[in-house]
């Protein structure tokens, strides 16, 4: 097991993008199931008051520093992480890797039609990729068994779930053994980006740690959720636990 940095009682893996992809490849070879979480400050703060989510973050096979706030917190306490591993960037790397290695991927989540559009665009970019299924995130408890059955029948190597936090983490954790997918990752709104519904921040804003500001300008309704970031900063500055595991 590699080094972890404890950020407000959430163990974050000290890995860069290359090691993350290597871990995913190893998980696929081991078969499964394995849960990967892409954690930002909002999720970490939510875990401080959601015991179920916190349990998942502690038990996950890989917890990545998706947000710049998590990277800052680790550095502030003298335990810097190698880099931010953004979920959207990871998905692009995994799509490229899957196309080269022949791994199968399933898209689960987003509004009706979005995952399908994302799949079509991805297939046009990666000619050899195997996208073995799509399913929107608007299923109900009554239709959930059919969704699980469809995923099992498709037998993907990687399941990308864009159901929103914490629903995607809780859903994957609850059903991981039944699904039997080697690698399950919560990816938030990535399908909207892949489908062209929304756009990521310019690269310079991503590298400057300002992607959150771009999202706020483009989606002002997110301001309530964004308030988790200053609360996170104050919690860390106030002596919240951020240390090596």
NUDOTOR-991486 format. One record per residue (C-alpha): z, y, x; chain; residue in three letters. Coordinates in Angstrom, 2 decimals, padded with zeros to 5 digits, always signed. Each point is the difference from the previous one (the first is absolute). Layout:
<r><zz>Z</zz><yy>Y</yy><xx>X</xx><torro>A</torro><setor>ala</setor></r>
...
//
This chain:
<r><zz>+000.00</zz><yy>+000.00</yy><xx>+000.00</xx><torro>A</torro><setor>unk</setor></r>
<r><zz>-000.94</zz><yy>+003.42</yy><xx>+001.36</xx><torro>A</torro><setor>unk</setor></r>
<r><zz>+002.04</zz><yy>+003.16</yy><xx>+000.22</xx><torro>A</torro><setor>unk</setor></r>
<r><zz>+001.03</zz><yy>+001.73</yy><xx>-003.20</xx><torro>A</torro><setor>unk</setor></r>
<r><zz>+001.36</zz><yy>+003.47</yy><xx>-000.61</xx><torro>A</torro><setor>unk</setor></r>
<r><zz>+002.48</zz><yy>+000.43</yy><xx>-002.84</xx><torro>A</torro><setor>unk</setor></r>
<r><zz>-000.88</zz><yy>+003.08</yy><xx>-002.05</xx><torro>A</torro><setor>unk</setor></r>
<r><zz>+002.65</zz><yy>+000.67</yy><xx>-002.66</xx><torro>A</torro><setor>unk</setor></r>
<r><zz>+000.75</zz><yy>-003.72</yy><xx>-000.10</xx><torro>A</torro><setor>unk</setor></r>
<r><zz>-003.66</zz><yy>-000.98</yy><xx>-000.23</xx><torro>A</torro><setor>unk</setor></r>
<r><zz>-001.21</zz><yy>-002.08</yy><xx>+002.98</xx><torro>A</torro><setor>unk</setor></r>
<r><zz>-003.37</zz><yy>+001.38</yy><xx>+001.11</xx><torro>A</torro><setor>unk</setor></r>
<r><zz>-002.07</zz><yy>-002.04</yy><xx>+002.43</xx><torro>A</torro><setor>unk</setor></r>
<r><zz>-000.80</zz><yy>+001.79</yy><xx>+003.27</xx><torro>A</torro><setor>unk</setor></r>
<r><zz>-003.68</zz><yy>-000.92</yy><xx>+000.08</xx><torro>A</torro><setor>unk</setor></r>
<r><zz>-003.27</zz><yy>+001.85</yy><xx>+000.44</xx><torro>A</torro><setor>unk</setor></r>
<r><zz>-003.22</zz><yy>-000.68</yy><xx>-001.88</xx><torro>A</torro><setor>unk</setor></r>
<r><zz>-001.25</zz><yy>-002.59</yy><xx>+002.46</xx><torro>A</torro><setor>unk</setor></r>
<r><zz>+003.18</zz><yy>-002.05</yy><xx>-000.13</xx><torro>A</torro><setor>unk</setor></r>
<r><zz>+000.03</zz><yy>+000.29</yy><xx>-003.79</xx><torro>A</torro><setor>unk</setor></r>
<r><zz>-003.47</zz><yy>-001.52</yy><xx>-000.24</xx><torro>A</torro><setor>unk</setor></r>
<r><zz>+001.07</zz><yy>-002.73</yy><xx>+002.42</xx><torro>A</torro><setor>unk</setor></r>
<r><zz>+003.02</zz><yy>-000.76</yy><xx>-002.20</xx><torro>A</torro><setor>unk</setor></r>
<r><zz>-002.19</zz><yy>-000.19</yy><xx>-003.10</xx><torro>A</torro><setor>unk</setor></r>
<r><zz>-002.33</zz><yy>-002.43</yy><xx>+001.75</xx><torro>A</torro><setor>unk</setor></r>
<r><zz>+002.98</zz><yy>-002.14</yy><xx>+001.01</xx><torro>A</torro><setor>unk</setor></r>
<r><zz>+001.34</zz><yy>+000.04</yy><xx>-003.57</xx><torro>A</torro><setor>unk</setor></r>
<r><zz>-003.35</zz><yy>-001.21</yy><xx>-001.32</xx><torro>A</torro><setor>unk</setor></r>
<r><zz>-000.07</zz><yy>-002.84</yy><xx>+002.50</xx><torro>A</torro><setor>unk</setor></r>
<r><zz>+003.55</zz><yy>-000.97</yy><xx>-000.91</xx><torro>A</torro><setor>unk</setor></r>
<r><zz>-001.00</zz><yy>+000.16</yy><xx>-003.67</xx><torro>A</torro><setor>unk</setor></r>
<r><zz>+002.65</zz><yy>+001.47</yy><xx>-002.14</xx><torro>A</torro><setor>unk</setor></r>
<r><zz>+001.34</zz><yy>+001.78</yy><xx>-001.73</xx><torro>A</torro><setor>unk</setor></r>
<r><zz>+000.67</zz><yy>+003.18</yy><xx>+001.98</xx><torro>A</torro><setor>unk</setor></r>
<r><zz>+000.85</zz><yy>+003.43</yy><xx>-001.41</xx><torro>A</torro><setor>unk</setor></r>
<r><zz>-001.00</zz><yy>+003.22</yy><xx>+001.78</xx><torro>A</torro><setor>unk</setor></r>
<r><zz>+001.42</zz><yy>+003.34</yy><xx>-001.15</xx><torro>A</torro><setor>unk</setor></r>
<r><zz>-001.41</zz><yy>+003.42</yy><xx>+000.90</xx><torro>A</torro><setor>unk</setor></r>
<r><zz>+003.06</zz><yy>+002.25</yy><xx>-000.11</xx><torro>A</torro><setor>unk</setor></r>
<r><zz>+000.15</zz><yy>+003.77</yy><xx>-000.22</xx><torro>A</torro><setor>unk</setor></r>
<r><zz>+002.93</zz><yy>+002.37</yy><xx>-000.44</xx><torro>A</torro><setor>unk</setor></r>
<r><zz>-000.29</zz><yy>-000.13</yy><xx>-003.79</xx><torro>A</torro><setor>unk</setor></r>
<r><zz>+000.31</zz><yy>-003.79</yy><xx>-000.01</xx><torro>A</torro><setor>unk</setor></r>
<r><zz>+002.90</zz><yy>+000.03</yy><xx>+002.45</xx><torro>A</torro><setor>unk</setor></r>
<r><zz>+001.88</zz><yy>+002.50</yy><xx>-002.16</xx><torro>A</torro><setor>unk</setor></r>
<r><zz>-000.73</zz><yy>-002.05</yy><xx>-003.10</xx><torro>A</torro><setor>unk</setor></r>
<r><zz>+001.43</zz><yy>-003.06</yy><xx>+001.75</xx><torro>A</torro><setor>unk</setor></r>
<r><zz>+003.31</zz><yy>+001.83</yy><xx>+000.50</xx><torro>A</torro><setor>unk</setor></r>
<r><zz>+000.54</zz><yy>-000.14</yy><xx>-003.77</xx><torro>A</torro><setor>unk</setor></r>
<r><zz>-002.01</zz><yy>-003.10</yy><xx>-000.94</xx><torro>A</torro><setor>unk</setor></r>
<r><zz>+001.70</zz><yy>-003.16</yy><xx>+001.21</xx><torro>A</torro><setor>unk</setor></r>
<r><zz>-002.93</zz><yy>-002.22</yy><xx>-000.93</xx><torro>A</torro><setor>unk</setor></r>
<r><zz>-002.46</zz><yy>+002.09</yy><xx>+002.00</xx><torro>A</torro><setor>unk</setor></r>
<r><zz>+002.40</zz><yy>+000.14</yy><xx>+002.94</xx><torro>A</torro><setor>unk</setor></r>
<r><zz>+000.32</zz><yy>-003.80</yy><xx>-000.03</xx><torro>A</torro><setor>unk</setor></r>
<r><zz>-003.78</zz><yy>-000.29</yy><xx>+000.15</xx><torro>A</torro><setor>unk</setor></r>
<r><zz>-000.27</zz><yy>+002.42</yy><xx>+002.91</xx><torro>A</torro><setor>unk</setor></r>
<r><zz>+002.64</zz><yy>-001.92</yy><xx>+001.92</xx><torro>A</torro><setor>unk</setor></r>
<r><zz>-001.64</zz><yy>-003.35</yy><xx>-000.75</xx><torro>A</torro><setor>unk</setor></r>
<r><zz>-003.64</zz><yy>+000.98</yy><xx>+000.53</xx><torro>A</torro><setor>unk</setor></r>
<r><zz>-001.90</zz><yy>-001.60</yy><xx>+002.86</xx><torro>A</torro><setor>unk</setor></r>
<r><zz>-001.30</zz><yy>+003.36</yy><xx>+001.24</xx><torro>A</torro><setor>unk</setor></r>
<r><zz>+001.07</zz><yy>+003.55</yy><xx>-000.90</xx><torro>A</torro><setor>unk</setor></r>
<r><zz>-002.38</zz><yy>+002.67</yy><xx>+001.27</xx><torro>A</torro><setor>unk</setor></r>
<r><zz>+000.58</zz><yy>+003.72</yy><xx>+000.54</xx><torro>A</torro><setor>unk</setor></r>
<r><zz>-002.59</zz><yy>+001.24</yy><xx>-002.47</xx><torro>A</torro><setor>unk</setor></r>
<r><zz>+001.40</zz><yy>+003.51</yy><xx>-000.22</xx><torro>A</torro><setor>unk</setor></r>
<r><zz>+000.47</zz><yy>+002.68</yy><xx>+002.64</xx><torro>A</torro><setor>unk</setor></r>
<r><zz>+003.57</zz><yy>+000.51</yy><xx>-001.24</xx><torro>A</torro><setor>unk</setor></r>
<r><zz>+000.99</zz><yy>-003.50</yy><xx>+001.07</xx><torro>A</torro><setor>unk</setor></r>
<r><zz>-001.60</zz><yy>+000.55</yy><xx>+003.42</xx><torro>A</torro><setor>unk</setor></r>
<r><zz>+001.85</zz><yy>+003.31</yy><xx>+000.37</xx><torro>A</torro><setor>unk</setor></r>
<r><zz>+003.35</zz><yy>-001.53</yy><xx>-000.99</xx><torro>A</torro><setor>unk</setor></r>
<r><zz>-000.28</zz><yy>-002.73</yy><xx>+002.60</xx><torro>A</torro><setor>unk</setor></r>
<r><zz>-000.98</zz><yy>+002.50</yy><xx>+002.71</xx><torro>A</torro><setor>unk</setor></r>
<r><zz>+002.79</zz><yy>+002.42</yy><xx>-000.99</xx><torro>A</torro><setor>unk</setor></r>
<r><zz>+002.63</zz><yy>-002.67</yy><xx>+000.62</xx><torro>A</torro><setor>unk</setor></r>
<r><zz>-001.47</zz><yy>-001.03</yy><xx>+003.33</xx><torro>A</torro><setor>unk</setor></r>
<r><zz>-001.69</zz><yy>-003.22</yy><xx>-001.13</xx><torro>A</torro><setor>unk</setor></r>
<r><zz>-003.66</zz><yy>+001.03</yy><xx>-000.25</xx><torro>A</torro><setor>unk</setor></r>
<r><zz>-002.53</zz><yy>-002.24</yy><xx>-001.68</xx><torro>A</torro><setor>unk</setor></r>
<r><zz>-003.34</zz><yy>-000.63</yy><xx>+001.76</xx><torro>A</torro><setor>unk</setor></r>
<r><zz>-001.97</zz><yy>+001.83</yy><xx>-002.70</xx><torro>A</torro><setor>unk</setor></r>
<r><zz>-000.49</zz><yy>+000.50</yy><xx>-003.68</xx><torro>A</torro><setor>unk</setor></r>
<r><zz>-001.78</zz><yy>-002.97</yy><xx>-001.59</xx><torro>A</torro><setor>unk</setor></r>
<r><zz>-001.45</zz><yy>+001.51</yy><xx>-003.17</xx><torro>A</torro><setor>unk</setor></r>
<r><zz>-000.73</zz><yy>-002.43</yy><xx>-002.80</xx><torro>A</torro><setor>unk</setor></r>
<r><zz>-003.48</zz><yy>+001.41</yy><xx>-000.60</xx><torro>A</torro><setor>unk</setor></r>
<r><zz>-000.88</zz><yy>-000.36</yy><xx>+003.69</xx><torro>A</torro><setor>unk</setor></r>
<r><zz>+001.38</zz><yy>-003.53</yy><xx>+000.05</xx><torro>A</torro><setor>unk</setor></r>
<r><zz>-002.11</zz><yy>-000.99</yy><xx>-003.00</xx><torro>A</torro><setor>unk</setor></r>
<r><zz>-003.15</zz><yy>+001.21</yy><xx>+001.74</xx><torro>A</torro><setor>unk</setor></r>
<r><zz>+000.89</zz><yy>-001.96</yy><xx>+003.12</xx><torro>A</torro><setor>unk</setor></r>
<r><zz>+000.70</zz><yy>-003.13</yy><xx>-002.03</xx><torro>A</torro><setor>unk</setor></r>
<r><zz>-003.27</zz><yy>+000.31</yy><xx>-001.91</xx><torro>A</torro><setor>unk</setor></r>
<r><zz>-001.88</zz><yy>+000.16</yy><xx>+003.29</xx><torro>A</torro><setor>unk</setor></r>
<r><zz>+002.00</zz><yy>-002.91</yy><xx>+001.41</xx><torro>A</torro><setor>unk</setor></r>
<r><zz>-000.46</zz><yy>-002.11</yy><xx>-003.13</xx><torro>A</torro><setor>unk</setor></r>
<r><zz>-003.75</zz><yy>+000.55</yy><xx>+000.04</xx><torro>A</torro><setor>unk</setor></r>
<r><zz>-000.15</zz><yy>-001.17</yy><xx>+003.61</xx><torro>A</torro><setor>unk</setor></r>
<r><zz>+002.30</zz><yy>-003.00</yy><xx>-000.45</xx><torro>A</torro><setor>unk</setor></r>
<r><zz>-001.05</zz><yy>-001.13</yy><xx>-003.47</xx><torro>A</torro><setor>unk</setor></r>
<r><zz>+003.40</zz><yy>+000.60</yy><xx>-001.62</xx><torro>A</torro><setor>unk</setor></r>
<r><zz>+000.05</zz><yy>+000.41</yy><xx>-003.78</xx><torro>A</torro><setor>unk</setor></r>
<r><zz>+001.52</zz><yy>+003.09</yy><xx>-001.63</xx><torro>A</torro><setor>unk</setor></r>
<r><zz>+001.11</zz><yy>+000.68</yy><xx>-003.60</xx><torro>A</torro><setor>unk</setor></r>
<r><zz>+000.38</zz><yy>+003.53</yy><xx>-001.43</xx><torro>A</torro><setor>unk</setor></r>
<r><zz>+002.82</zz><yy>+000.36</yy><xx>-002.57</xx><torro>A</torro><setor>unk</setor></r>
<r><zz>+000.84</zz><yy>+003.33</yy><xx>-001.60</xx><torro>A</torro><setor>unk</setor></r>
<r><zz>-001.16</zz><yy>+003.50</yy><xx>-001.00</xx><torro>A</torro><setor>unk</setor></r>
<r><zz>-001.54</zz><yy>+001.01</yy><xx>-003.32</xx><torro>A</torro><setor>unk</setor></r>
<r><zz>-002.59</zz><yy>-002.19</yy><xx>-001.71</xx><torro>A</torro><setor>unk</setor></r>
<r><zz>-003.28</zz><yy>+000.05</yy><xx>+001.90</xx><torro>A</torro><setor>unk</setor></r>
<r><zz>+001.38</zz><yy>+001.57</yy><xx>+003.17</xx><torro>A</torro><setor>unk</setor></r>
<r><zz>+000.62</zz><yy>-003.21</yy><xx>+001.95</xx><torro>A</torro><setor>unk</setor></r>
<r><zz>-003.48</zz><yy>-001.20</yy><xx>-000.96</xx><torro>A</torro><setor>unk</setor></r>
<r><zz>-001.60</zz><yy>+003.23</yy><xx>+001.22</xx><torro>A</torro><setor>unk</setor></r>
<r><zz>+002.04</zz><yy>-000.17</yy><xx>+003.19</xx><torro>A</torro><setor>unk</setor></r>
<r><zz>-001.16</zz><yy>-003.58</yy><xx>+000.53</xx><torro>A</torro><setor>unk</setor></r>
<r><zz>-003.65</zz><yy>+000.96</yy><xx>-000.46</xx><torro>A</torro><setor>unk</setor></r>
<r><zz>+000.29</zz><yy>+002.80</yy><xx>+002.54</xx><torro>A</torro><setor>unk</setor></r>
<r><zz>+001.82</zz><yy>-002.20</yy><xx>+002.48</xx><torro>A</torro><setor>unk</setor></r>
<r><zz>-002.66</zz><yy>-002.70</yy><xx>-000.34</xx><torro>A</torro><setor>unk</setor></r>
<r><zz>-002.68</zz><yy>+002.57</yy><xx>+000.78</xx><torro>A</torro><setor>unk</setor></r>
<r><zz>+001.84</zz><yy>+000.97</yy><xx>+003.18</xx><torro>A</torro><setor>unk</setor></r>
<r><zz>+000.86</zz><yy>-003.50</yy><xx>+001.19</xx><torro>A</torro><setor>unk</setor></r>
<r><zz>-002.87</zz><yy>-002.37</yy><xx>-000.76</xx><torro>A</torro><setor>unk</setor></r>
<r><zz>+001.89</zz><yy>-003.17</yy><xx>+000.91</xx><torro>A</torro><setor>unk</setor></r>
<r><zz>+003.27</zz><yy>+000.78</yy><xx>-001.74</xx><torro>A</torro><setor>unk</setor></r>
<r><zz>+001.32</zz><yy>-002.46</yy><xx>-002.58</xx><torro>A</torro><setor>unk</setor></r>
<r><zz>+001.71</zz><yy>+001.82</yy><xx>-002.88</xx><torro>A</torro><setor>unk</setor></r>
<r><zz>+001.06</zz><yy>-002.92</yy><xx>-002.14</xx><torro>A</torro><setor>unk</setor></r>
<r><zz>+001.27</zz><yy>+001.94</yy><xx>-003.01</xx><torro>A</torro><setor>unk</setor></r>
<r><zz>+001.16</zz><yy>+003.23</yy><xx>-001.60</xx><torro>A</torro><setor>unk</setor></r>
<r><zz>+002.50</zz><yy>+000.81</yy><xx>-002.73</xx><torro>A</torro><setor>unk</setor></r>
<r><zz>+001.19</zz><yy>+003.36</yy><xx>-001.28</xx><torro>A</torro><setor>unk</setor></r>
<r><zz>+003.68</zz><yy>+000.83</yy><xx>-000.10</xx><torro>A</torro><setor>unk</setor></r>
<r><zz>+000.23</zz><yy>+000.47</yy><xx>-003.75</xx><torro>A</torro><setor>unk</setor></r>
<r><zz>+001.02</zz><yy>-003.53</yy><xx>-000.85</xx><torro>A</torro><setor>unk</setor></r>
<r><zz>+002.99</zz><yy>-000.76</yy><xx>-002.23</xx><torro>A</torro><setor>unk</setor></r>
<r><zz>+002.73</zz><yy>-002.65</yy><xx>+000.14</xx><torro>A</torro><setor>unk</setor></r>
<r><zz>-002.07</zz><yy>-001.99</yy><xx>-002.49</xx><torro>A</torro><setor>unk</setor></r>
<r><zz>-003.12</zz><yy>+000.05</yy><xx>+002.19</xx><torro>A</torro><setor>unk</setor></r>
<r><zz>+001.82</zz><yy>-000.28</yy><xx>+003.32</xx><torro>A</torro><setor>unk</setor></r>
<r><zz>-000.20</zz><yy>-003.82</yy><xx>+000.14</xx><torro>A</torro><setor>unk</setor></r>
<r><zz>-003.79</zz><yy>+000.22</yy><xx>-000.23</xx><torro>A</torro><setor>unk</setor></r>
<r><zz>-000.05</zz><yy>+002.54</yy><xx>+002.84</xx><torro>A</torro><setor>unk</setor></r>
<r><zz>+002.10</zz><yy>-002.27</yy><xx>+002.19</xx><torro>A</torro><setor>unk</setor></r>
<r><zz>-002.21</zz><yy>-002.97</yy><xx>-000.86</xx><torro>A</torro><setor>unk</setor></r>
<r><zz>-003.13</zz><yy>+001.98</yy><xx>+000.91</xx><torro>A</torro><setor>unk</setor></r>
<r><zz>+001.44</zz><yy>+000.95</yy><xx>+003.39</xx><torro>A</torro><setor>unk</setor></r>
<r><zz>+001.06</zz><yy>-003.57</yy><xx>+000.71</xx><torro>A</torro><setor>unk</setor></r>
<r><zz>-003.44</zz><yy>-001.31</yy><xx>-000.95</xx><torro>A</torro><setor>unk</setor></r>
<r><zz>-001.71</zz><yy>+002.58</yy><xx>+002.23</xx><torro>A</torro><setor>unk</setor></r>
<r><zz>+002.25</zz><yy>-001.10</yy><xx>+002.89</xx><torro>A</torro><setor>unk</setor></r>
<r><zz>-000.19</zz><yy>+003.20</yy><xx>+002.08</xx><torro>A</torro><setor>unk</setor></r>
<r><zz>+001.30</zz><yy>+000.29</yy><xx>+003.53</xx><torro>A</torro><setor>unk</setor></r>
<r><zz>+001.04</zz><yy>+003.60</yy><xx>-000.66</xx><torro>A</torro><setor>unk</setor></r>
<r><zz>+001.16</zz><yy>+001.49</yy><xx>-003.31</xx><torro>A</torro><setor>unk</setor></r>
<r><zz>-000.07</zz><yy>+003.81</yy><xx>-000.15</xx><torro>A</torro><setor>unk</setor></r>
<r><zz>+002.14</zz><yy>+001.27</yy><xx>-002.88</xx><torro>A</torro><setor>unk</setor></r>
<r><zz>-000.35</zz><yy>+003.60</yy><xx>-001.12</xx><torro>A</torro><setor>unk</setor></r>
<r><zz>+002.56</zz><yy>+000.07</yy><xx>-002.80</xx><torro>A</torro><setor>unk</setor></r>
<r><zz>+002.08</zz><yy>+002.95</yy><xx>+001.16</xx><torro>A</torro><setor>unk</setor></r>
<r><zz>+003.45</zz><yy>+000.06</yy><xx>+001.58</xx><torro>A</torro><setor>unk</setor></r>
<r><zz>+002.24</zz><yy>-001.85</yy><xx>-000.70</xx><torro>A</torro><setor>unk</setor></r>
<r><zz>-001.92</zz><yy>-002.08</yy><xx>-002.53</xx><torro>A</torro><setor>unk</setor></r>
<r><zz>-002.37</zz><yy>-001.49</yy><xx>+002.59</xx><torro>A</torro><setor>unk</setor></r>
<r><zz>+002.81</zz><yy>-000.99</yy><xx>+002.38</xx><torro>A</torro><setor>unk</setor></r>
<r><zz>+002.10</zz><yy>-001.53</yy><xx>-002.76</xx><torro>A</torro><setor>unk</setor></r>
<r><zz>-002.96</zz><yy>-001.82</yy><xx>-001.56</xx><torro>A</torro><setor>unk</setor></r>
<r><zz>-001.15</zz><yy>-001.49</yy><xx>+003.29</xx><torro>A</torro><setor>unk</setor></r>
<r><zz>+003.53</zz><yy>-001.02</yy><xx>+000.95</xx><torro>A</torro><setor>unk</setor></r>
<r><zz>+000.66</zz><yy>-001.63</yy><xx>-003.37</xx><torro>A</torro><setor>unk</setor></r>
<r><zz>-003.23</zz><yy>-002.01</yy><xx>-000.03</xx><torro>A</torro><setor>unk</setor></r>
<r><zz>-000.64</zz><yy>-000.61</yy><xx>+003.72</xx><torro>A</torro><setor>unk</setor></r>
<r><zz>+000.86</zz><yy>-003.69</yy><xx>-000.07</xx><torro>A</torro><setor>unk</setor></r>
<r><zz>-001.99</zz><yy>-000.64</yy><xx>-003.16</xx><torro>A</torro><setor>unk</setor></r>
<r><zz>-003.02</zz><yy>+001.93</yy><xx>+001.31</xx><torro>A</torro><setor>unk</setor></r>
<r><zz>+000.04</zz><yy>-001.76</yy><xx>+003.36</xx><torro>A</torro><setor>unk</setor></r>
<r><zz>-002.07</zz><yy>+002.74</yy><xx>+001.66</xx><torro>A</torro><setor>unk</setor></r>
<r><zz>+000.52</zz><yy>+000.17</yy><xx>+003.78</xx><torro>A</torro><setor>unk</setor></r>
<r><zz>+000.10</zz><yy>+003.82</yy><xx>+000.13</xx><torro>A</torro><setor>unk</setor></r>
<r><zz>+001.02</zz><yy>+002.30</yy><xx>-002.86</xx><torro>A</torro><setor>unk</setor></r>
<r><zz>+000.01</zz><yy>+003.76</yy><xx>+000.53</xx><torro>A</torro><setor>unk</setor></r>
<r><zz>+000.90</zz><yy>+002.87</yy><xx>-002.32</xx><torro>A</torro><setor>unk</setor></r>
<r><zz>-002.65</zz><yy>+002.67</yy><xx>+000.52</xx><torro>A</torro><setor>unk</setor></r>
<r><zz>+000.78</zz><yy>+002.69</yy><xx>-002.58</xx><torro>A</torro><setor>unk</setor></r>
<r><zz>-003.01</zz><yy>+002.15</yy><xx>-000.85</xx><torro>A</torro><setor>unk</setor></r>
<r><zz>-002.39</zz><yy>-001.43</yy><xx>+002.59</xx><torro>A</torro><setor>unk</setor></r>
<r><zz>-002.41</zz><yy>-001.37</yy><xx>-002.60</xx><torro>A</torro><setor>unk</setor></r>
<r><zz>-000.48</zz><yy>+003.52</yy><xx>-001.41</xx><torro>A</torro><setor>unk</setor></r>
<r><zz>-001.02</zz><yy>+001.13</yy><xx>+003.48</xx><torro>A</torro><setor>unk</setor></r>
<r><zz>-002.32</zz><yy>-002.97</yy><xx>+000.58</xx><torro>A</torro><setor>unk</setor></r>
<r><zz>-001.61</zz><yy>+000.56</yy><xx>-003.40</xx><torro>A</torro><setor>unk</setor></r>
<r><zz>-000.54</zz><yy>+003.72</yy><xx>+000.61</xx><torro>A</torro><setor>unk</setor></r>
<r><zz>+002.38</zz><yy>+001.05</yy><xx>-002.78</xx><torro>A</torro><setor>unk</setor></r>
<r><zz>+002.14</zz><yy>+001.93</yy><xx>+002.47</xx><torro>A</torro><setor>unk</setor></r>
<r><zz>-000.44</zz><yy>+001.08</yy><xx>+003.61</xx><torro>A</torro><setor>unk</setor></r>
<r><zz>+002.34</zz><yy>-000.23</yy><xx>+002.96</xx><torro>A</torro><setor>unk</setor></r>
<r><zz>+001.04</zz><yy>+003.08</yy><xx>+001.91</xx><torro>A</torro><setor>unk</setor></r>
<r><zz>-002.26</zz><yy>+001.16</yy><xx>+002.84</xx><torro>A</torro><setor>unk</setor></r>
<r><zz>+000.61</zz><yy>-001.91</yy><xx>+003.21</xx><torro>A</torro><setor>unk</setor></r>
<r><zz>+001.61</zz><yy>+003.01</yy><xx>+001.68</xx><torro>A</torro><setor>unk</setor></r>
<r><zz>+002.60</zz><yy>+000.16</yy><xx>-002.79</xx><torro>A</torro><setor>unk</setor></r>
<r><zz>+000.65</zz><yy>-003.73</yy><xx>+000.28</xx><torro>A</torro><setor>unk</setor></r>
<r><zz>+000.57</zz><yy>+000.30</yy><xx>+003.75</xx><torro>A</torro><setor>unk</setor></r>
<r><zz>+002.17</zz><yy>+003.10</yy><xx>-000.45</xx><torro>A</torro><setor>unk</setor></r>
<r><zz>+002.28</zz><yy>-001.73</yy><xx>-002.49</xx><torro>A</torro><setor>unk</setor></r>
<r><zz>-001.15</zz><yy>+002.26</yy><xx>-002.84</xx><torro>A</torro><setor>unk</setor></r>
<r><zz>-001.59</zz><yy>-002.58</yy><xx>-002.27</xx><torro>A</torro><setor>unk</setor></r>
<r><zz>+002.90</zz><yy>+000.45</yy><xx>-002.42</xx><torro>A</torro><setor>unk</setor></r>
<r><zz>-000.89</zz><yy>+003.71</yy><xx>-000.34</xx><torro>A</torro><setor>unk</setor></r>
<r><zz>-003.62</zz><yy>-000.81</yy><xx>-000.76</xx><torro>A</torro><setor>unk</setor></r>
<r><zz>+001.09</zz><yy>-002.41</yy><xx>-002.72</xx><torro>A</torro><setor>unk</setor></r>
<r><zz>+002.31</zz><yy>+002.60</yy><xx>-001.49</xx><torro>A</torro><setor>unk</setor></r>
<r><zz>-002.75</zz><yy>+002.64</yy><xx>-000.12</xx><torro>A</torro><setor>unk</setor></r>
<r><zz>-002.47</zz><yy>-002.43</yy><xx>-001.56</xx><torro>A</torro><setor>unk</setor></r>
<r><zz>+002.57</zz><yy>-001.62</yy><xx>-002.31</xx><torro>A</torro><setor>unk</setor></r>
<r><zz>+002.67</zz><yy>+002.61</yy><xx>-000.83</xx><torro>A</torro><setor>unk</setor></r>
<r><zz>+001.59</zz><yy>-002.37</yy><xx>-002.50</xx><torro>A</torro><setor>unk</setor></r>
<r><zz>+001.33</zz><yy>-001.89</yy><xx>+003.04</xx><torro>A</torro><setor>unk</setor></r>
<r><zz>+002.48</zz><yy>+002.79</yy><xx>+000.83</xx><torro>A</torro><setor>unk</setor></r>
<r><zz>+002.89</zz><yy>-001.85</yy><xx>-001.64</xx><torro>A</torro><setor>unk</setor></r>
<r><zz>-000.65</zz><yy>-003.04</yy><xx>+002.15</xx><torro>A</torro><setor>unk</setor></r>
<r><zz>-000.55</zz><yy>+002.14</yy><xx>+003.09</xx><torro>A</torro><setor>unk</setor></r>
<r><zz>+003.56</zz><yy>+001.35</yy><xx>-000.30</xx><torro>A</torro><setor>unk</setor></r>
<r><zz>+001.08</zz><yy>-003.32</yy><xx>+001.49</xx><torro>A</torro><setor>unk</setor></r>
<r><zz>-001.25</zz><yy>+001.21</yy><xx>+003.40</xx><torro>A</torro><setor>unk</setor></r>
<r><zz>+002.43</zz><yy>+002.93</yy><xx>+000.45</xx><torro>A</torro><setor>unk</setor></r>
<r><zz>+002.82</zz><yy>-002.18</yy><xx>-001.35</xx><torro>A</torro><setor>unk</setor></r>
<r><zz>-000.97</zz><yy>-002.64</yy><xx>+002.55</xx><torro>A</torro><setor>unk</setor></r>
<r><zz>+000.04</zz><yy>+002.57</yy><xx>+002.82</xx><torro>A</torro><setor>unk</setor></r>
<r><zz>+003.42</zz><yy>+001.28</yy><xx>-001.05</xx><torro>A</torro><setor>unk</setor></r>
<r><zz>+001.33</zz><yy>-003.54</yy><xx>-000.21</xx><torro>A</torro><setor>unk</setor></r>
<r><zz>-001.19</zz><yy>-000.75</yy><xx>+003.53</xx><torro>A</torro><setor>unk</setor></r>
<r><zz>+001.28</zz><yy>+003.31</yy><xx>+001.40</xx><torro>A</torro><setor>unk</setor></r>
<r><zz>+003.31</zz><yy>-000.67</yy><xx>-001.71</xx><torro>A</torro><setor>unk</setor></r>
<r><zz>+000.51</zz><yy>-003.16</yy><xx>+001.98</xx><torro>A</torro><setor>unk</setor></r>
<r><zz>-001.70</zz><yy>-002.62</yy><xx>-002.14</xx><torro>A</torro><setor>unk</setor></r>
<r><zz>-000.46</zz><yy>-003.28</yy><xx>+001.82</xx><torro>A</torro><setor>unk</setor></r>
<r><zz>-003.06</zz><yy>-000.04</yy><xx>+002.22</xx><torro>A</torro><setor>unk</setor></r>
<r><zz>+000.38</zz><yy>-002.37</yy><xx>+002.92</xx><torro>A</torro><setor>unk</setor></r>
<r><zz>-001.41</zz><yy>-003.02</yy><xx>+001.79</xx><torro>A</torro><setor>unk</setor></r>
<r><zz>+000.49</zz><yy>-003.33</yy><xx>-001.74</xx><torro>A</torro><setor>unk</setor></r>
//
